[in-house]
Structure formats: structure tokens, C-alpha cells
Amino acid sequence: MTDTVGSYFGRTYGSVHSGDGDQFNIFIQEAASRLREQAGSRRRTIAEEDREHLAAHFVPPPGLHRARTRLAESHTVLINGLPGSGRRTAALMLLHDLSEARGTLHELPDTSDDDTASEPLDTGDIGDGDRLLLDLSEVDESRFVAVQNALSGFRAGLRTRGARLAVVLPHRLGYLLKDELKRFTVEIGRPPARRVLVRHLRHDDIAFSPEDLGGTELGTFLTQAPMCEVAELADRIRTFRDTSPADRGFPHWLADALLHQQDQTARVATDLAAEQSGRHKALLLSLAMFHETTPGVVLQAANSLLGLLSHPPDTTPRLDRADLHAELAAIKAETGPNGRVRFDIPEYDRGVREHFWTFLPDIRRQLRDWFKDCLTDLALPKDDRTRAVERFAEQSLRTDRREDLIWLAERWTSKGAPERLIPDAAQVLACGLDDDRHGRFFRQRIYEWAVSGETGDRLGEVLVVVCAETMAGSHPDQALVRLHHLARRSGGRAQAAARGALRKLTGTDHRLYRSLLDRLVAGIAHRHGPRDRALFLELADPVRLIGYRSVRDSLIACWSDVLRQDVESWRLPLMGWLGAAEDVRRRDLVLRVLSTAGAPDVHVCGRVYRVALDWARAGEGDERKHTVDHLLRRIDAAQGIESYDHAA
């Protein structure tokens, strides 16, 4: 079974906490599950499996060949192009297609965490043979200028390490591009949209004829749509293929998919101009937010909105007023056989939401408060909650109300808030992280929460899930930093969960594991000694990458500090390392780490040796005795008592 953050929570707390704790566990696992389900539609992930999927659908845009040549010759290429042309995808595919003989493909951090780097680019992020992505498409002017100033020194590091860098430029800030960087810049065009659609359809084994793609409506759509919307159209066609009756074929699937791609905002504006009733508008927005829920949910949400906006009550006797069926019909909605309400016109719900957030900006704060109350008070199934949160987050981010999502996350994880809101809090943060324009803001805010001693344990646990399930997919280095800070917390569920998430994140990624060791070395040497020592003993592997000198140096630095603490704090972990040294293939390297770490202090060496003797006596066989003898020779050699003879 795949190890997940949700299952880690379950394993850690299932046998320790009971009652309310068990219920909380369920909601934490639901949060992790919800974010994993959303990951399937995420566009920013750089995980290898997702890159392979992307490559299978990729159509090279005009200019890609020149970009590939520039990257090969200069180790750096700057990708420019119109928004919607697939700049980020093109940059990612350039790196994906390079040899994987050395290094890894990862995205450079876009926040300065822990004040580790005064420059916006840190050469410490470059590994041998790495393929690096730097997405500047949504940065502001000051950061764009700062990155350019740092790029010269960073490029020198690329050449030294044999690494490659693809940068996605902010098209709107082209006037700020420095002259000396223009020779690395390649303009890519928009890929042929029809070819992109065909590539997607064929990959999904959807049969069609050339005539099926010759319609005027499709042609108009393909001329104007960004690449992401072309991909969405193909996905809708696949959905209709899978759900339509057997007598309906590709022309029907395409027509239905195009109908759902239409923008209904103009129709909504016209309809609202002819209707001034506050109740009518409240029902309209409530159904748009809670589309395809029950009539009772829509009514309760509408009444809540009217009350929050201090709308005067209707004093007409209830039986003299229209019933809910008639009111829903008046807003072009109907209740289906499944008892759920929807608008008659596809995508009308999106048009309503966009109209309210665009043309009623003075009530956006009240809409935020209303949505919070609805999620708190309404009895909504999990899938309905998920869709509602996604709709609210979409409008908040579109209208630059990102602080509304932060506010909701804090309220939904506050003391006394219902635990069922935990998955909703995780989802609003994940939506923010996935947003092209606002993702950096959310990564920075999550960092601030992670390092703050005032962050509550509930919010801390949500941050663990969000970092592990969402941020790690696109920005694993930044996820590592935040999880490390959360793992330093003084006890509690969040600390334990963060440690488990760190283990999972670094478990198969050698680069991240080495980065964690480097952070532990720095933390132990400075103000995080006690907690990072505990983390080291829990997470460090005695044999993983032990053949690398830099890894051994990090292990030695950490053990050197650990061994100077109370012996009972490291007795059992040391015995675990001695157990790993029973394998003769790695014995010398493991014992070299331990002996070198203790060498500066004869008393420390004595304690290490006594623990080793206790370990040897507690077991059977000659290998333990041989291991202890080998350790003693290594200690003597490290202290200069005698030269070490490996053959001895």
C-alpha cells in the first residue's frame, strides 16, 4: 500500500487517541484524500509520472527547436511567448527530454526561506547534471529585475555542474529584459490548436473522422482558446464518451462539450438586468455556489445570504407566496430525478458566479462571510463541499481576493470550529498553491505559519497535509523547508505528522534527502539543536548514500553533536547504526562516520565503545564482535593512536 500523509496520521494517532481524536483523524485523512484527487487536474506538478503524461499529449510549438539548441549550447534558455501559448509546458518538456544520466529535474524555489540566500537565485540549488525550471511568468517588476541581476553568477554555476536551466519569462514585463540576456531568449508560438486536440483525442482512444473536426463552432473555439482550455475540451469529450448512451457518437460528444465551454456571463447580465428582486438574486447565487445540491440546501443558503446582507424580510404570509419549485423555475432551474437542482443552461452557474464577483465588488467580504457560514451550517456531503470550495476559491483568486482564502483557512482551523471543516481548510490552501498568479503568495504565507510559534496545532496539521500532498508536487524543496519547521514544533499531532511527511518526501528522492541532512547540520549548529538532533536520530539512514563524501560529512557533523548529549538519548539509535554495520559491505563507512564524530573527545569515544560492547553482548553470532572490533580500530585511527589498516 502506498504510504500517504493521511495513512500516516491514522497510524500515528489511531492507537493513541480515542473519541474526538479518532474523528479528527478521519477528517485529516479526508483532507489528504481530497488533495490527492485534485492532483489529477493539477497543471503545475513536475513529478516524473505527470511529466510522462504531459509528454504523451505534447505538441511542439513553433520555436521549440531553436530553444532546444540554445539550451544545449548555453546551458540556459529564456522562454518568451503570449500567455496561453504553453510557455511553461514547453520549458518543462525541454528539460524532460534531456538525458537523465545525472541529476534531477526540479523547480527552483521562488521564496527566500530562512534567509539562507541574500540573492534570489542560490547556486546551492544546483546539483550535478540537474535540469532546473524557473517560472517567472507571474512575478512582479522588482523580482524580475532581481533575478536577472543574479542570473550571471548562477549561469556560471550551471556550467560548472553540467546543469541546464529553462526560464519562463513574464511576457508583460518584456520591456525590463536586460540586453545581455536577450541572446538566450527564444520566442515560442502557439501550437496548432487542432493538432493539440487531435493528440489528446487519440491518446484517449477516441475515434473521429476529419469531417468531425471541420465545424465552424469548433474552428472559432480553437482559434481563440488557450492551450489549457483545448485540453479541457478534450477531457469533456472523453467524459461524454464515457457517460453518453451507446447510440450517441463523436458529433454528439463534441457538441455537448462545446456547449459546456461557452461563456454565459453576458446572458446572466441580461437576465439580472430584468430582475431586481433580492430574493431572486440570492437564490440565483446560492444555486450557482451549491449547484446540483438539494432544494433545501439552496433555500437555506439563500436565506443566510439575505440575512447577512440585512435584506428586509418578506411579510407576505408564507402560503400566499410562491413555493420553492416556482422560485427555482423563475431562475431557469429544475430539480432532476435524483432530487438535485441545476440550471437548465450548461455553464450558467459559472456565469452567475463570475457576474456577482465581478460586478458586485462591494459585497465580496460579505460573500466570504456567507460562504464560511454555509460550509459551517449546511449538511453537505463530501463531494458537494469539495465542489463548493473549488468554486469559491476560483472566484476569490480571479478577483485577487487571496486573503479571503487565508481568512477561511484560519477560521476553519481555529479552536472550537467543527472538525468537519478541516478538509475544506486544506482545500482552499491547495487551490491557492495551484494558482499561476497567486501560488508564490501562498507558499510564502505557509512558510510564515510554519515558523510561527503562534500557529495552532489544527492549522499545523492542515499545513502538513497541504505541503505533502500539493506543494511537494510542484515545489518539493519549499515543501521540505516548511515540513522541517513543522517537525520542530514542541510536541503535538502536527509535529509527529510532519516527521512522517518528511520521511515520505525524502524517502525516494536522494537530492531532497541530502538537502534535509544539510538543514539538520545547520539547525543543530545553531538554535534548533535539541529538536534537530531528535529529527536526525529519527530520519537519518546509516547506509543510504554512505558512499558519498558529502553525505558522510553531514552525518559526522550531526553525530558529533549528538554524541555529546546524554548517552540515553542516543543509545538505541547508535545500536541501530551498529546493526547496519553488521553488513560487511558497508561496515567500514558506517563505523568511519561514528568514529570520526566521536574522535575529538576521548570521553565520548569511551561512551560509544561501552554502548557498542553492550550491543554486542545482547546479541548472538560473531558479526557483532567483529563489528565492535572494527569500531575500536576505527576510533584508535581517528584519534591518531595507530594508523588504520583495513586488512586488520
C-alpha positions as CSV (number, residue, x, y, z in Angstrom):
1,M,0.0,0.0,0.0
2,T,1.2,3.5,-0.9
3,D,2.3,5.5,2.1
4,T,0.4,8.7,2.4
5,V,0.2,11.6,4.9
6,G,-3.4,10.6,5.6
7,S,-2.4,7.0,6.4
8,Y,0.5,8.3,8.5
9,F,-1.9,10.3,10.6
10,G,-4.0,7.2,11.0
11,R,-1.1,5.0,12.1
12,T,0.3,7.6,14.4
13,Y,-2.8,8.5,16.3
14,G,-5.2,5.7,15.8
15,S,-4.0,3.7,18.8
16,V,-3.1,6.7,21.0
17,H,-6.2,9.0,20.8
18,S,-9.7,7.9,21.1
19,G,-13.1,9.5,20.8
20,D,-12.8,13.0,19.4
21,G,-9.2,12.2,18.3
22,D,-10.5,9.3,16.1
23,Q,-13.0,11.7,14.5
24,F,-10.3,14.3,13.9
25,N,-8.1,11.6,12.2
26,I,-10.9,10.8,9.8
27,F,-11.1,14.4,8.7
28,I,-7.3,14.7,8.3
29,Q,-7.3,11.6,6.1
30,E,-10.2,13.0,4.1
31,A,-8.2,16.2,3.6
32,A,-5.3,14.2,2.2
33,S,-7.6,12.2,0.0
34,R,-9.3,15.3,-1.3
35,L,-6.0,16.9,-2.3
36,R,-4.8,13.7,-4.0
37,E,-8.0,13.6,-6.0
38,Q,-7.4,17.2,-7.1
39,A,-3.8,16.4,-8.1
40,G,-5.1,14.7,-11.2
41,S,-6.1,18.0,-12.7
42,R,-3.1,20.0,-11.5
43,R,-1.1,21.6,-14.2
44,R,2.0,22.7,-12.2
45,T,3.3,19.4,-11.0
46,I,6.8,18.3,-12.1
47,A,6.7,14.7,-10.8
48,E,8.1,12.3,-13.4
49,E,4.8,10.4,-13.8
50,D,2.9,13.6,-14.5
51,R,5.7,14.7,-16.9
52,E,5.4,11.4,-18.8
53,H,1.6,12.0,-19.1
54,L,2.2,15.6,-20.3
55,A,4.8,14.4,-22.9
56,A,2.3,12.0,-24.3
57,H,-0.1,14.9,-25.1
58,F,2.5,17.5,-26.0
59,V,2.6,19.2,-29.5
60,P,5.9,21.1,-30.0
61,P,5.2,24.8,-30.6
62,P,6.9,26.9,-33.2
63,G,10.3,27.9,-31.9
64,L,10.9,24.8,-29.7
65,H,13.7,23.5,-31.9
66,R,15.6,26.8,-31.5
67,A,15.0,26.8,-27.8
68,R,16.4,23.2,-27.5
69,T,19.5,24.3,-29.5
70,R,20.0,27.3,-27.3
71,L,19.7,25.2,-24.1
72,A,22.2,22.7,-25.3
73,E,24.8,25.4,-26.3
74,S,24.4,27.9,-23.4
75,H,23.0,25.7,-20.6
76,T,20.3,28.4,-20.3
77,V,17.3,29.3,-22.3
78,L,14.7,32.0,-21.6
79,I,11.3,31.2,-23.0
80,N,9.0,34.0,-24.0
81,G,5.6,33.9,-25.6
82,L,2.0,35.1,-25.3
83,P,0.0,33.9,-22.2
84,G,-1.9,30.8,-23.1
85,S,0.7,29.6,-25.6
86,G,2.0,26.9,-23.3
87,R,5.3,28.5,-22.3
88,R,5.6,26.6,-19.0
89,T,4.8,23.3,-20.6
90,A,7.3,24.0,-23.4
91,A,10.1,24.8,-20.8
92,L,9.2,21.7,-18.8
93,M,9.3,19.4,-21.9
94,L,12.7,20.8,-23.0
95,L,14.1,19.7,-19.6
96,H,12.2,16.5,-19.6
97,D,13.7,15.4,-22.9
98,L,17.2,15.8,-21.7
99,S,19.3,12.8,-20.6
100,E,18.6,11.6,-17.0
101,A,22.1,10.1,-16.6
102,R,22.8,12.5,-13.8
103,G,20.9,14.9,-11.5
104,T,17.2,15.5,-11.2
105,L,14.6,17.8,-12.7
106,H,13.2,20.2,-10.2
107,E,11.8,23.7,-10.0
108,L,13.8,26.4,-8.3
109,P,12.4,27.9,-5.1
110,D,10.6,31.2,-5.6
111,T,10.7,32.3,-2.0
112,S,13.7,33.2,0.2
113,D,13.2,30.8,3.1
114,D,15.2,31.0,6.4
115,D,17.1,34.0,5.0
116,T,19.5,31.4,3.6
117,A,20.2,33.4,0.4
118,S,20.6,37.1,0.0
119,E,20.3,36.6,-3.7
120,P,17.1,35.5,-5.4
121,L,19.0,32.6,-7.0
122,D,21.1,30.3,-4.9
123,T,23.8,28.2,-6.6
124,G,23.4,25.8,-3.7
125,D,20.2,24.6,-5.5
126,I,22.3,23.3,-8.4
127,G,23.3,19.7,-8.4
128,D,25.5,17.8,-10.9
129,G,23.5,17.4,-14.1
130,D,20.4,18.9,-12.7
131,R,17.6,20.2,-15.0
132,L,16.1,23.3,-13.5
133,L,12.9,25.2,-14.2
134,L,12.4,28.8,-13.1
135,D,8.9,30.1,-13.8
136,L,8.8,33.9,-13.7
137,S,5.6,34.3,-15.7
138,E,3.7,35.9,-12.8
139,V,6.4,37.7,-10.9
140,D,6.4,41.5,-10.2
141,E,8.8,44.0,-11.6
142,S,11.2,44.1,-8.6
143,R,11.6,40.3,-8.5
144,F,12.1,40.1,-12.3
145,V,14.9,42.7,-12.1
146,A,16.5,41.0,-9.1
147,V,16.5,37.6,-10.8
148,Q,18.1,39.0,-13.9
149,N,20.9,40.6,-11.8
150,A,21.6,37.3,-10.2
151,L,21.5,35.2,-13.3
152,S,25.1,35.8,-14.5
153,G,26.6,34.2,-11.4
154,F,24.0,31.5,-11.4
155,R,24.8,30.6,-15.0
156,A,28.5,30.1,-14.1
157,G,27.3,27.5,-11.5
158,L,25.3,25.8,-14.2
159,R,28.3,25.3,-16.4
160,T,30.4,24.1,-13.6
161,R,27.9,21.4,-12.6
162,G,26.8,20.5,-16.1
163,A,23.3,21.6,-15.3
164,R,20.6,23.2,-17.5
165,L,18.1,26.0,-16.8
166,A,14.9,26.8,-18.6
167,V,13.3,30.2,-17.5
168,V,9.7,31.1,-18.3
169,L,9.6,34.9,-18.8
170,P,6.8,37.3,-17.8
171,H,5.6,38.4,-21.2
172,R,4.0,41.6,-19.9
173,L,7.4,42.7,-18.5
174,G,9.4,42.2,-21.7
175,Y,10.5,45.8,-21.6
176,L,12.6,45.1,-18.5
177,L,14.6,42.3,-20.1
178,K,18.3,43.1,-20.0
179,D,20.2,43.4,-23.2
180,E,22.8,40.9,-22.2
181,L,20.1,38.2,-21.7
182,K,18.3,38.7,-25.0
183,R,20.7,36.3,-26.8
184,F,19.4,33.5,-24.5
185,T,15.8,34.3,-25.3
186,V,13.6,32.3,-27.7
187,E,10.1,33.3,-28.6
188,I,7.7,30.3,-28.9
189,G,4.5,30.5,-30.8
190,R,1.1,29.0,-30.1
191,P,1.0,25.3,-31.0
192,P,-1.6,24.4,-33.7
193,A,-4.7,24.0,-31.5
194,R,-6.3,21.4,-33.8
195,R,-3.2,19.2,-33.6
196,V,-3.3,19.6,-29.8
197,L,-6.9,18.5,-29.7
198,V,-6.2,15.6,-32.0
199,R,-3.2,14.5,-29.9
200,H,-5.4,14.4,-26.8
201,L,-8.3,12.5,-28.5
202,R,-6.0,9.9,-30.0
203,H,-4.2,9.4,-26.7
204,D,-7.6,8.6,-25.1
205,D,-8.6,6.3,-28.0
206,I,-11.5,8.5,-29.1
207,A,-12.5,7.7,-32.7
208,F,-13.4,10.5,-35.0
209,S,-13.2,11.5,-38.7
210,P,-11.5,14.6,-40.2
211,E,-15.0,15.9,-41.1
212,D,-16.0,15.7,-37.4
213,L,-13.5,18.5,-36.7
214,G,-14.5,20.7,-39.5
215,G,-17.3,22.6,-37.9
216,T,-17.4,26.4,-37.6
217,E,-18.1,26.5,-33.9
218,L,-15.1,24.2,-33.1
219,G,-12.9,26.3,-35.5
220,T,-13.9,29.5,-33.7
221,F,-13.1,28.0,-30.3
222,L,-9.7,26.6,-31.4
223,T,-8.7,30.0,-32.9
224,Q,-9.2,31.8,-29.6
225,A,-8.8,29.3,-26.7
226,P,-5.6,29.0,-24.6
227,M,-4.0,25.6,-24.6
228,C,-5.3,24.7,-21.2
229,E,-8.9,25.1,-22.5
230,V,-8.2,23.0,-25.5
231,A,-7.1,20.2,-23.1
232,E,-10.3,20.8,-21.1
233,L,-12.4,20.4,-24.2
234,A,-10.7,17.1,-25.0
235,D,-11.3,16.0,-21.4
236,R,-15.0,16.9,-21.7
237,I,-15.3,14.9,-24.9
238,R,-13.8,11.9,-23.2
239,T,-16.3,12.3,-20.3
240,F,-19.3,12.5,-22.6
241,R,-18.0,9.4,-24.5
242,D,-17.8,7.5,-21.2
243,T,-21.2,8.6,-19.9
244,S,-23.4,9.0,-23.1
245,P,-25.8,6.4,-24.4
246,A,-24.5,3.9,-26.9
247,D,-26.4,5.5,-29.8
248,R,-24.6,8.8,-29.5
249,G,-21.3,9.2,-31.2
250,F,-18.4,11.7,-31.6
251,P,-20.5,14.6,-33.1
252,H,-22.8,14.5,-30.1
253,W,-19.9,14.3,-27.6
254,L,-18.2,17.3,-29.3
255,A,-21.5,19.3,-29.4
256,D,-22.1,18.7,-25.7
257,A,-18.5,19.5,-24.8
258,L,-18.6,22.8,-26.8
259,L,-21.8,23.7,-25.1
260,H,-20.1,23.4,-21.7
261,Q,-17.2,25.6,-22.9
262,Q,-19.5,28.6,-23.6
263,D,-19.2,31.8,-21.6
264,Q,-22.6,32.6,-20.2
265,T,-21.7,35.9,-18.4
266,A,-23.4,38.1,-21.0
267,R,-26.6,36.1,-20.8
268,V,-26.5,36.3,-16.9
269,A,-26.0,40.0,-17.1
270,T,-29.0,40.4,-19.4
271,D,-31.2,38.2,-17.2
272,L,-30.3,40.1,-14.0
273,A,-30.9,43.5,-15.6
274,A,-34.5,42.5,-15.9
275,E,-34.9,41.2,-12.3
276,Q,-34.5,43.5,-9.3
277,S,-35.8,41.1,-6.6
278,G,-33.2,40.5,-3.9
279,R,-34.6,37.1,-3.1
280,H,-34.4,36.1,-6.8
281,K,-30.7,37.1,-6.8
282,A,-30.0,35.3,-3.6
283,L,-31.5,32.1,-5.0
284,L,-29.5,32.6,-8.2
285,L,-26.2,32.9,-6.4
286,S,-26.9,30.2,-3.9
287,L,-27.7,27.7,-6.6
288,A,-24.6,28.8,-8.5
289,M,-22.4,28.2,-5.5
290,F,-24.1,24.9,-4.5
291,H,-25.0,23.7,-7.9
292,E,-26.6,20.2,-8.1
293,T,-27.4,20.0,-4.4
294,T,-30.9,19.6,-2.9
295,P,-33.5,22.4,-2.9
296,G,-33.3,22.6,0.8
297,V,-29.6,23.4,0.7
298,V,-30.2,26.1,-1.9
299,L,-33.0,27.7,0.1
300,Q,-31.0,27.6,3.4
301,A,-28.0,29.3,1.7
302,A,-30.3,31.9,0.1
303,N,-31.9,32.8,3.4
304,S,-28.5,33.0,5.0
305,L,-27.3,35.4,2.3
306,L,-30.4,37.6,2.7
307,G,-29.9,37.8,6.4
308,L,-26.2,38.6,6.3
309,L,-26.9,41.5,3.8
310,S,-29.7,42.7,6.1
311,H,-32.3,42.3,3.4
312,P,-35.8,43.1,4.8
313,P,-37.9,40.0,5.3
314,D,-41.0,39.3,3.2
315,T,-44.0,40.0,5.4
316,T,-46.4,38.2,3.0
317,P,-47.9,35.1,4.6
318,R,-46.0,32.1,3.6
319,L,-48.8,30.3,1.9
320,D,-49.5,33.4,-0.2
321,R,-46.0,33.3,-1.6
322,A,-44.6,31.1,-4.4
323,D,-43.2,27.8,-3.3
324,L,-39.6,26.8,-3.9
325,H,-40.4,24.9,-7.1
326,A,-41.9,28.0,-8.7
327,E,-39.0,30.2,-7.4
328,L,-36.4,27.8,-8.9
329,A,-38.2,27.7,-12.2
330,A,-38.1,31.5,-12.3
331,I,-34.3,31.4,-12.2
332,K,-34.3,28.8,-15.0
333,A,-33.5,25.8,-12.7
334,E,-35.1,22.4,-12.4
335,T,-35.0,19.5,-10.0
336,G,-33.9,16.3,-11.6
337,P,-35.0,12.7,-10.8
338,N,-32.1,12.5,-8.3
339,G,-33.6,15.3,-6.3
340,R,-30.8,17.8,-7.1
341,V,-31.3,21.2,-8.6
342,R,-29.4,22.6,-11.6
343,F,-29.7,25.4,-14.1
344,D,-31.2,24.5,-17.5
345,I,-28.4,26.1,-19.4
346,P,-24.9,24.5,-19.2
347,E,-22.2,26.7,-17.5
348,Y,-24.9,29.2,-16.4
349,D,-23.8,28.6,-12.8
350,R,-20.2,29.7,-13.6
351,G,-21.6,32.8,-15.4
352,V,-23.6,33.7,-12.3
353,R,-20.6,33.4,-10.0
354,E,-18.4,35.5,-12.3
355,H,-21.1,38.2,-12.5
356,F,-21.5,38.5,-8.8
357,W,-17.8,38.7,-8.0
358,T,-17.1,41.0,-11.0
359,F,-20.0,43.5,-10.8
360,L,-20.7,43.5,-7.0
361,P,-17.2,44.1,-5.7
362,D,-18.6,46.0,-2.7
363,I,-20.1,42.8,-1.2
364,R,-17.1,40.4,-1.7
365,R,-16.3,40.5,2.0
366,Q,-19.9,39.6,2.9
367,L,-19.8,36.8,0.3
368,R,-16.8,35.4,2.1
369,D,-18.5,35.5,5.5
370,W,-21.6,34.0,3.9
371,F,-19.6,31.1,2.4
372,K,-18.0,30.4,5.7
373,D,-21.3,30.2,7.4
374,C,-22.7,28.0,4.7
375,L,-19.9,25.5,5.0
376,T,-20.3,25.5,8.7
377,D,-24.0,25.2,8.9
378,L,-25.1,23.3,5.8
379,A,-25.3,19.5,5.9
380,L,-23.3,18.9,2.7
381,P,-21.9,15.6,1.6
382,K,-18.1,15.5,0.9
383,D,-18.3,15.8,-2.9
384,D,-20.7,18.8,-2.6
385,R,-18.3,20.5,-0.2
386,T,-15.4,19.9,-2.5
387,R,-17.1,21.5,-5.5
388,A,-18.3,24.4,-3.5
389,V,-14.9,25.2,-2.1
390,E,-13.4,25.0,-5.6
391,R,-16.0,27.4,-6.9
392,F,-15.4,29.9,-4.1
393,A,-11.6,29.7,-4.4
394,E,-11.8,30.2,-8.2
395,Q,-13.7,33.5,-7.9
396,S,-11.6,34.7,-5.0
397,L,-8.3,34.1,-6.9
398,R,-9.7,35.5,-10.1
399,T,-10.6,38.8,-8.4
400,D,-7.3,38.9,-6.4
401,R,-9.1,38.2,-3.1
402,R,-6.5,35.7,-2.0
403,E,-6.6,36.9,1.6
404,D,-10.2,35.6,1.8
405,L,-8.8,32.1,1.4
406,I,-6.2,32.7,4.1
407,W,-9.0,34.0,6.4
408,L,-11.2,31.0,5.8
409,A,-8.3,28.6,6.5
410,E,-7.6,30.3,9.8
411,R,-11.3,30.3,10.8
412,W,-11.9,26.7,9.8
413,T,-8.9,25.5,11.8
414,S,-9.5,27.7,14.9
415,K,-10.2,26.3,18.3
416,G,-13.9,25.4,18.5
417,A,-14.5,25.2,14.8
418,P,-16.2,22.0,13.7
419,E,-13.7,19.3,12.8
420,R,-15.5,18.6,9.5
421,L,-14.1,21.9,8.2
422,I,-10.6,20.6,8.3
423,P,-10.7,19.2,4.7
424,D,-12.2,22.5,3.5
425,A,-9.3,24.4,5.0
426,A,-6.8,22.2,3.4
427,Q,-8.5,22.6,0.0
428,V,-8.7,26.4,0.0
429,L,-4.9,26.5,0.6
430,A,-4.3,23.9,-2.1
431,C,-6.3,25.9,-4.6
432,G,-4.2,28.9,-3.8
433,L,-1.0,27.0,-4.2
434,D,-2.1,25.7,-7.6
435,D,-2.9,29.1,-8.9
436,D,-0.5,30.5,-11.5
437,R,-0.7,34.1,-10.3
438,H,-1.0,33.6,-6.5
439,G,0.9,30.4,-5.8
440,R,4.0,32.2,-4.6
441,F,2.0,34.2,-2.1
442,F,0.5,31.1,-0.6
443,R,3.9,29.4,-0.4
444,Q,5.2,32.4,1.5
445,R,2.3,32.5,3.8
446,I,2.5,28.8,4.6
447,Y,6.2,29.4,5.4
448,E,5.3,32.2,7.8
449,W,2.8,29.9,9.6
450,A,5.3,27.1,9.7
451,V,7.9,29.1,11.5
452,S,5.5,30.9,13.9
453,G,5.1,29.7,17.4
454,E,1.6,31.0,17.4
455,T,0.3,28.7,14.7
456,G,-2.3,26.3,16.3
457,D,-1.9,22.6,16.1
458,R,-5.0,22.2,13.9
459,L,-3.7,24.6,11.3
460,G,-0.3,23.0,11.7
461,E,-1.7,19.6,10.7
462,V,-3.5,21.1,7.7
463,L,-0.2,22.6,6.6
464,V,1.5,19.2,6.8
465,V,-1.2,17.7,4.5
466,V,-1.1,20.7,2.1
467,C,2.7,20.7,1.9
468,A,3.0,16.9,1.4
469,E,0.1,16.4,-1.0
470,T,0.1,19.7,-3.0
471,M,3.2,21.8,-2.6
472,A,5.5,18.8,-2.9
473,G,4.2,18.1,-6.4
474,S,5.4,21.4,-7.8
475,H,7.9,22.8,-5.3
476,P,9.3,19.9,-3.3
477,D,12.2,22.0,-1.9
478,Q,9.9,24.5,-0.4
479,A,7.7,21.8,0.9
480,L,10.7,20.3,2.6
481,V,11.6,23.6,4.4
482,R,8.1,24.0,5.7
483,L,7.7,20.4,6.8
484,H,11.1,20.7,8.6
485,H,9.9,23.7,10.6
486,L,6.6,22.0,11.4
487,A,8.6,18.9,12.6
488,R,10.5,21.2,15.0
489,R,7.3,22.0,16.9
490,S,7.2,21.2,20.6
491,G,5.1,18.0,20.5
492,G,1.5,17.6,19.3
493,R,0.0,15.9,16.3
494,A,1.4,18.4,13.8
495,Q,5.0,17.6,14.8
496,A,4.6,13.9,14.5
497,A,2.7,14.2,11.2
498,A,5.4,16.5,9.8
499,R,8.1,14.0,10.7
500,G,6.2,11.3,8.9
501,A,5.7,13.5,5.9
502,L,9.4,14.4,5.8
503,R,10.3,10.7,5.8
504,K,7.9,10.1,2.9
505,L,9.1,13.1,0.9
506,T,12.8,12.3,1.2
507,G,12.4,8.5,1.2
508,T,12.9,8.1,-2.6
509,D,14.5,11.4,-3.5
510,H,18.2,11.4,-2.9
511,R,18.5,15.1,-3.6
512,L,15.9,16.1,-1.0
513,Y,17.4,13.6,1.5
514,R,20.8,15.3,1.2
515,S,19.1,18.7,1.4
516,L,17.4,17.6,4.7
517,L,20.8,16.4,6.1
518,D,22.3,19.8,5.3
519,R,19.4,21.6,7.0
520,L,19.9,19.3,10.1
521,V,23.6,20.2,10.2
522,A,22.8,23.9,10.1
523,G,20.0,23.6,12.6
524,I,22.0,21.6,15.1
525,A,24.8,24.1,14.9
526,H,22.5,27.0,15.7
527,R,19.4,27.5,17.7
528,H,17.5,24.3,16.8
529,G,19.9,21.9,18.4
530,P,17.6,19.7,20.6
531,R,14.8,19.3,18.1
532,D,17.0,18.8,15.1
533,R,19.1,16.2,17.0
534,A,15.9,14.3,17.6
535,L,15.0,14.6,13.9
536,F,18.4,13.4,12.9
537,L,18.2,10.3,15.0
538,E,14.8,9.5,13.7
539,L,15.3,10.3,10.0
540,A,18.9,9.7,9.1
541,D,19.7,6.4,7.4
542,P,23.0,4.7,8.3
543,V,23.7,3.3,4.9
544,R,21.8,5.5,2.4
545,L,24.3,7.3,0.1
546,I,27.0,6.5,2.6
547,G,29.5,6.2,-0.2
548,Y,29.3,10.0,-0.9
549,R,31.8,12.1,1.0
550,S,29.4,15.0,1.3
551,V,26.8,12.7,2.9
552,R,29.3,11.3,5.4
553,D,30.4,14.8,6.3
554,S,26.8,15.7,7.1
555,L,26.3,12.6,9.2
556,I,29.6,13.1,11.0
557,A,28.6,16.7,11.8
558,C,25.3,15.6,13.3
559,W,26.6,12.7,15.2
560,S,29.5,14.8,16.6
561,D,26.9,17.0,18.4
562,V,24.5,14.1,19.3
563,L,27.3,12.1,21.0
564,R,28.0,15.0,23.4
565,Q,24.5,14.7,24.8
566,D,23.2,12.4,27.5
567,V,24.1,8.8,26.4
568,E,20.5,7.6,27.0
569,S,19.3,10.0,24.2
570,W,21.4,8.2,21.6
571,R,22.0,4.7,23.0
572,L,19.3,2.9,20.9
573,P,19.8,4.9,17.7
574,L,23.6,4.1,17.9
575,M,22.8,0.4,18.3
576,G,20.7,0.7,15.2
577,W,23.6,2.0,13.3
578,L,25.9,-0.7,14.7
579,G,23.3,-3.2,13.4
580,A,23.6,-1.7,9.9
581,A,27.4,-2.1,10.2
582,E,27.0,-5.9,10.6
583,D,26.8,-5.9,6.8
584,V,30.4,-6.2,5.9
585,R,29.9,-4.3,2.6
586,R,29.1,-1.1,4.4
587,R,30.7,-1.7,7.8
588,D,33.8,0.4,7.3
589,L,31.9,3.5,6.0
590,V,29.3,3.4,8.8
591,L,31.9,3.0,11.5
592,R,34.1,5.6,10.0
593,V,31.2,8.1,10.5
594,L,30.7,7.1,14.1
595,S,34.4,7.1,15.0
596,T,35.2,10.4,13.3
597,A,32.2,12.0,15.0
598,G,33.5,11.0,18.4
599,A,37.2,11.3,17.8
600,P,37.7,14.9,19.2
601,D,36.7,13.8,22.7
602,V,38.2,10.7,24.3
603,H,35.3,10.5,26.8
604,V,32.8,10.5,24.0
605,C,34.7,7.7,22.3
606,G,34.7,5.7,25.6
607,R,30.9,6.0,25.9
608,V,30.4,5.0,22.3
609,Y,32.6,1.9,22.8
610,R,30.8,0.9,26.0
611,V,27.4,1.1,24.2
612,A,28.9,-1.0,21.4
613,L,30.0,-3.6,24.0
614,D,26.5,-3.7,25.5
615,W,25.1,-4.1,22.0
616,A,27.5,-7.0,21.2
617,R,26.7,-8.8,24.4
618,A,22.9,-8.5,23.8
619,G,23.2,-10.5,20.5
620,E,24.5,-13.7,19.2
621,G,27.0,-14.6,16.5
622,D,30.4,-13.4,15.5
623,E,29.4,-10.4,13.4
624,R,28.6,-8.2,16.3
625,K,32.0,-9.0,17.8
626,H,33.7,-8.3,14.5
627,T,31.8,-5.0,14.2
628,V,32.9,-3.8,17.7
629,D,36.5,-4.8,17.0
630,H,36.3,-2.8,13.7
631,L,34.8,0.2,15.6
632,L,37.6,0.1,18.1
633,R,40.3,0.1,15.4
634,R,38.5,3.0,13.7
635,I,38.3,5.0,16.9
636,D,42.0,4.5,17.5
637,A,42.9,5.5,14.0
638,A,40.6,8.6,14.2
639,Q,42.4,9.7,17.4
640,G,45.8,9.0,15.9
641,I,46.6,6.2,18.3
642,E,47.5,3.9,15.4
643,S,47.2,4.0,11.7
644,Y,44.1,2.2,10.4
645,D,44.9,-1.0,8.4
646,H,41.7,-2.1,6.6
647,A,43.1,-5.6,6.3
648,A,43.5,-5.9,10.1
